[in-house]
Amino acid sequence: MNVQTVEELNEVIRTGRIGEYIHAEEERKLAEIRAIADRVAQKNHQLKWIWLAGPSSAGKTTFTRRLAAELNHQGVKTHVISLDNYFVNRELTPKNPKGEYDYEHIEAIDLPLLERHLDKLGNGNPIEMPHFKFLHGKREFRGEIIRLEPDELALIEGIHGLNPRITSFVNPAQAFKVYIGARTTLMKDVDTRISSTNHRMMRRMIRDHNYRGNPVEKTFTLWPSVRAGEDQWIFPFQPLADQEYNSALGYEIPVLKPLVEPLLHSLPTSHPGQNKAQELLEFLGHFEAIDASLVPEDSILQEFIETPH
């Protein structure tokens, strides 16, 4: 189905063909993940470390899980390591010039601990995985022990996963790097592109609300620092990737629409993000809505829209 503009997508929704379009989009994305898994599996005897990075709300967590599943299906055993679990305790987080915690800074990661752990894994020794509790801003250990056997791969994901300060902790000859983005390919009309940054911001609003207990005003307040952090810590290292993956789905903005609109309406009128909120509401007004129940359970979109149990 050749859907390139918002109006063409709306017509697919109005004529009851959206299920077919969703299926086609999901199959296309799954084929891309399988192709990346094939590429990694073919080099498995050379590799030990798969680095996965990308900006906020690009879908890194779900992509990594699905890549691991595809590799496991091909007989390549994997261990997933989230760099988020290596955050320092909140009071140790670097601060920006305004005196605010800078969660995007690379030194918000406990680099010495990460280096020790990767060194141990590379030498066949076990480590106890840390777990970071975002609501409390504390790291804890739960007795989860992992060991990297000779034919197994470590999939290491996080916003800093392509930064040489971290990737230098392992042998580069044993590493493969993947950049995950979310570049909206749908056009508003034949001449106007849709902002991928706005797209990711809507994903993040929903996830912050559902999983982190954050009111929408906190997402709006943090977003400028998130964007500044991406420009400093993420985008400059994108060219270092061996492979790129675009997680944006052609049908997803109509799914986000009924979930985002109430959040945007709840933003206090005095908040400095009101202009952006009104811009997003006007933008979403161009879309027909799609019920989230139509999204497949294994879709990368579920990382942002499913309600935690």
Disulfide bonds with the S-S distance in Angstrom:
none
